[in-house]
Amino acid sequence: MASSPTSSSCSSYSSPFASSSSSSSNFASLSISAMRDKIIEKIQENRVTLIVGEPGCGKSSQVPQFLLEENIEPILCTQPRRFAVVAVASMVAKARKCEVGGEIGYHIGHSKVFSARSKIIFKTAGVLLDEMREKGSHALKYKVIILDEVHERSVESDLVLVCVKQFLLKNTGLRLVLMSATADIAKYREYFRDLGRGERVEVLAIPTTSKDTIFQRKVLYLEQVTEFLGIRSENLPLKYCSGPSPLMADAGIKAEVHKLIHDLVLHIHKNEPDIEKSILIFLPTYYSLEQQWFFLKPFSKTFKVHILHRSVDTEQALKAMKIWKSHRKVILATNIAESSVTIPHVGYVIDSCRSLRVFWDNNRKIDSAELVWVSQSQANQRKGRTGRTCDGNVYRLVTGSFFNQLEEYEPSAILRLSLRQQVLQLCCAESKAINDPRVLLQKALDPPYPQVVDDAMDLLVRIHALGRTLSRGRPEPTFYGRLVSSFNLSFDASVLILKFGDLGMLREGILVGILMDMQPLPILRPFGQEYLHVDYSSNYYSEDSRSTGLTGRKEVLCMANLGAFQFWQLVFKDNCRLERLKQLLKFDGTEDEHGMLPKIEEEWCSNHYLVQSAINQVADSYDEIVSSLHRFRPKCLVTSNGVPSYYEPREYWHTCYLPSEQNRGADALGVDDDELELHNGIQKCAAVPFVSFSHFRMSEVAEKLAAVVKEMRVKHRGDISGDHKETADSHDCHTVMEASVCKFFINGLCNKGSQCLYSHSLQAKRPLCKFFFSLQGCRNGEFCFFSHDSISSSPGNGVSSCLPEDENADARTLLQLLPASPQECVLVLDDTDFRFSSNLARHCCPSSIILTTPSPHESTIDPLLKGVKILWGLSHPYETIICRAGENVVPWNKVKCILWFPQFDSEYLEVQKGQIKTFFEYLSIRFLADALYEVRVIITMNNIRFSQLQVEKLARDAFFFLEESFPYDEQSFGELFDEISTKKAMAVAKPISYVFRVHPPANIQFGDYRKVLHQRLNDIN
């Protein structure tokens, strides 16, 4: 059986980051070290410096350290890919003998591993772009900004460059460093020619070191490769490249290419005695990586295969850095391994010279992808992956003449895409220096065509993301547009979330939107074994598309992963939350298992075919989007119920069944050899399916998803017009009056004549194209035989529920939630100056109010509080919710509503979070133990603070869910001194009352936990 790229027998290895001293000595020998003083001098003298050096010369790791050693900090470094960010940050931290997150930090996506002490921070270009949109020039409070690998022309990289330039023109103290091995020097020099009088771009070329110390690289082309392999062919370009030149050849990879690569790998292994010299193979797609892996499966005892692809978790991808002493390492990679990262002991690079390029498909009206030939610049970057720590050989699988006809540089992605999302994000930017896309994009290194920008803006106006302006000025973003822009997701995913909000399923929509964009997804995808992935996915979602209308594969995968996430929340996380509550009642100093939780979770996820890091990323993204919504407070949030759909039905339960004998094939995706040893004995749960179609409202979500995707596909078409509704209505008429047109008749092939059940009229309705109404779209575009028009009404009502909250503060909204019976009472916490309680006593019976205060009994009180029961000298929450000694004086059996006005003793958010967390945890113990399920908990605070503290998440972790929220009436109940301002346009900052209610986990799943909590409460009291 073959070795999986992530699973094989136990073998020895060594890590390239194992020794700091060895790392330091390796850095000292780099060619860039000799230019240290000159680099520092030129960066200090010039506002823009371009450093050009061969791959492996040490630019990425050394330049930031040179600056730090001269106390020029803080320093920001960008990399084009997440993998490079983490790898370079780890390498630099090891060299400086510190932990990542201290002096050296990084930020990728929702993962922020840095602190106030961090002096060098690595980020992706996308993260920096988001920060500049949010904070303007305040995002650039660094002494030096290093943009690495500037030759990589992604949209984010080009936008970062143009935005940084605008701020650089106004900030003479900022220093910008551009770095690359293959950048077009003249182009960048020309781009910054307008810096200022007498200023210029300083170019520093890092020389190669002497031939005595530099590792050699030898480049061979297809003709040489086939010759030493003994392959004879009269027309090599036709056989392996489908044509004599890039303009005439299809970039698709034929089976002959995979066979050639396989033969070459075997030839290298046979003739290279050093087992530690690894082979790096560049292929364009996930599918081509799988095909190549199939060739290597029979050689599991010889090769250790690693995969570098965006769908592979970053931690898993970093295992490719290991040096194996028992196997020859083979790395199958897309262009993720093309730049920045030094993979130790890569002795051989096999370059297919192909790449995957994303472009806007005007027929399908979606972003699509195509296989293309790489540029010479890209090929040289790939060549630079070897010859760094040992001599290297590069095999390019095109002929020399073919290679010489490749483009010199890859074209910018900004010229190939629709720019809908980028235009909207720029319109929503806070700084005026970058918030006019028509002006800013024309200042880009390669400006897009103005018509592309105009088309993007027209679409955004049509879907109400931008408002029409009467003057000649640019359209201003609407409230809806700012919401879409705030989610940090793709354009379609963000729109989908708000469409679900229209339908009253906002929180389910957030999860679906996140899953649309994520790589890797939570459900395990065994590399090279798609059938297993299908099997694993069916454990979480399996339903015939005819019942839901869900036709696209991507949508089905979203639904399966949605089921997996909710299954994890209900079965694993709820169990952890309950155990946490039980541990809180232990005051005997015994240790809990909190430190072991990540390990326990990893094993549980493995039991259920889930990727631990991916599922936690979904949770983090969800909380961030919910927090963003709380800053804006759209109607769809205010009216949504926060109780998760995974609590339906209540009788759901799952018990793991782990068979004693487990068939663990060697090529099933697991973990690397060292991890296999740690996880020896982990089995797979056989109690499948984990989620059925009747659980978690999956059927309803699937139907809504199908309807939303259909509406989006129609509405976002570029050729949509005001006549579309009329056309759709006419189709509705045909639905009853006439059958669909016969496709055989259209092609002149129908032999049934008048007996045909389908219409032979050219005016007849055409059947709907099921592919068009999916996320992938129809690849035939306008040439498709089937109809691309919608014939059903839209599932939502425009953007009505995505408008701002229009409810005014009204005392009656709060008063109607208070108990009406004289036998019931309201408990007021933390009203230290009695201001709120005095006002509350004006509107309801004072005898129904219980007020707790840490103040001594001698305090004078307002006459209005006569009749109010005041519990003096009680510190919150330890002596109000749970009393450690003596009888608890709060009559919990009478309390029907709790009002809390948090007053924080610290200005630090983490301390405030701790206070909120403790409140909900203690309250949850009390409520679950005493079955106080009908008691409402109303917290009043500024909505911006609520968002910053992620109060909804903290409450959810203690089984409290947001039921509703509304503006707090300060005129009736007293001013809330919790002022927080916001500079974000259309975001609100005002006091809000948030109503929570506990939702107890099911006894059927977790047993009689109430009895345990109740007993422990009694033990304390």
Secondary structure, DSSP 8 states (H G I E B T S, - for coil): ---BTTB-S---EE-TTS-HHHHHHHHHTSGGGGGHHHHHHHHHH-SEEEEEE-TTSSHHHHHHHHHHHTT---EEEEESSHHHHHHHHHHHHHHTT--BTTTEEEEETTEEE--TT-SEEEEEHHHHHHHHHHHGGGGG-SSEEEEE-TT---HHHHHHHHHHHHHHTT-TT-EEEEEESS--HHHHHHHTTTS-TT---EEEEE----TTTS--EEEE-HHHHHHHTT---S-HHHHHHSSSSTTTS-----HHHHHHHHHHHHHHHHH---TT-EEEEE-SSHHHHHHHHHHHGGGTTTEEEEEE-TTS-HHHHGGGG-EESSSEEEEEE-GGGSSS---TTEEEEEE--EEEEEEEETTTTEEEEEEEE--HHHHHHHHTTSSSSS-EEEEESS-HHHHHTS-SS---GGGTS--HHHHHHHHT-S-TTT--HHHHHTTSSS---HHHHHHHHHHHHHTTSB---SSSS---B-HHHHHHHHT-S-HHHHHHHHHHHHTT-HHHHHHHHHHHH-SS-SB---TT-HHHHHHHHHTT----HHHH----HHHHHHHHHHHHHHHIIIIIIHHHHHHHHHHHT--S----SGGGHHHHHHHHHHHTTB-HHHHHHHHHHHHHHHHHHHHH-BHHHHT---S-GGG-STT--------SS----TTS----HHHHHHTTT-----S--SS-TTSTTHHHHHHHHHHHHHHHHHHT-TT--TTHHHHHHHHHHHHHH---B-HHHHTT----GGG-SSB--TTS---B-TTTTSSS--TTGGG-SSB-S--S--SS-TTGGGSB------HHHHHTTS--STT-EEEEES-TTSHHHHHHHHHS-GGGEEEE-SS-TT----GGGTT-EEETT--TTTTTTS-SSS---S-TTTEEEEEE----S-S-HHHHHHHHHHHHHHHHHHHHHHT-TT-EEEEEEEHHHHHHTTHHHHHHTTTEEEEEEEE--HHHH----------STT----EEEEEEEE----HHHH-SHHHHHHHHHHHH-
